[in-house]
Amino acid sequence: MINGIGLLIIMGCVFGSFIISGGKMDIVLHALPHEMMAIGGAAVGAFLVANSMHTVKLAGKGLGRSFKGPRWTTELYRDLLSMLFILFTTFKKKGATGIEPHIDNPEESAIFSRYPKILADHHLIEFVCDYVRMMTVSFDDPNQLAEAMEADIERHHHEEMAPQHALQSMADGLPAIGIVAAVLGVIKTMASIDQPTEILGAMIGGALVGTFLGVLLSYCLVGPLASKLAEVIEEDSKPYTIVKAAIVAYAQGVPIQVATEIARRLTPSAHAPSFQQLETALDEAKNDINAIAA
C-alpha cells in the first residue's frame, strides 16, 4: 500500500512539475517507447548475464516481498516463543525420546501443527529442529552451540540477501544505461543535422528522455525497492536470532520461562509482545502441553 502511494507521489510530482513549468509531454511520450525499450531491455539483459537463474527467480519473489513487507507480526512472535516454550518443556519432561518424534517429523508433530503459520516457514522450522536435535545427542556446550548457530544464521542471511544485491546492482547501472540510450539519440540527431531547428530540438529532447528515464528508474523505482527488500529481509531474519537466544539460554541451564523471556527481549520493538501478553500465551501453552501429554 505505502509503496503504491510513494510511486504515485513520485510520478505526480515529477511529471506534474514538468507540465506546470510549461514542458511538452508529447516529446516525452513520443520518445518513451523506444527509450524504454533500450533502457529496460539492456537492464534486464545485463541482469540475466550477471546473475544465476536461481538468483533471478529469487529477485522476482523479492520484488513481491518488498511490496508485501515483513511477514512477522506480534502474534507470530508470540506464537514462536510459545512454541519454543512447549518444545523445551517437552524435552525436559520426556527427554530425547520424547522430543525426537516432533523434530524428526515436524509436519505431523502435535507441537508444530498448533502453529501452522510458523510451520509454513520451512527454513526456520529446520533451523529449530536441527539445533534441538543437537542437544539430544549431547551437543550441549552452549558456546559451541552459539557459534554453530551464528554461522548458520550468517549463511542463511547471505543467501537471502543475494537477490537484493542483484537488484541494487541493477539500480546502480541504470543511469549509465540511460546515457547509452541518450547517446544513441544524439547520434540519430546528428544524422539529421540539416533539418530545421524545431525538429532538431525535438530530437535532442527525445534523446535526453533516455538519461531522464535511467536516473528516474534507478533512484525512484529499482533503488528504493531494493532498499525496501533489504529492510524486509532484515526484519524476517529476526526469528533466527530469537531462536538462537532461547536455545543457547536453555542449553546453559536457564529456567525455561526465563529463557523464553530472554528471547522475547530480542523481538523487534514494533512487534514485541509485552511481558503480560507472553505470560498469558505461556499459560495457554501449558494447557497445550497437558493436552499433548494426554
Helices and strands as residue ranges (DSSP letters): H 2-20, H 25-50, H 53-68, H 74-104, G 106-108, G 112-114, H 116-119, H 122-136, H 142-190, H 197-217, I 218-222, H 223-236, H 238-251, H 256-264, H 275-293
